[in-house]
Amino acid sequence: MASPKSDERIRVASRALFGSSARLRAAAYVARRDQVYAREVARAIGIAENEAGRELKRFSDAGLMTPPAGPPG
């Protein structure tokens, strides 16, 4: 786990490069998995579920991932 200081540097760099302080962390999390859901991403990186959903939608809209076939379960 990253230290609070390095985690803050990641947030700042992510916002400067990608327009969102969570985008880089979300992308790193998604890249290591075959399938993810907003709730899972939110819990893992410490953001609100709706923010995680927005990030996943952006990735999908950019053609970087496809939406899951159905709800988790």
Long-range contacts (C-beta under 8 A, 24 or more apart in sequence): 20-55, 22-47, 22-51, 22-52, 22-55, 23-55, 23-58, 26-52, 26-55, 26-56, 26-59, 27-55, 27-59, 30-56, 30-59, 30-65, 35-68, 36-68, 37-68, 37-71, 37-72, 39-72, 40-72
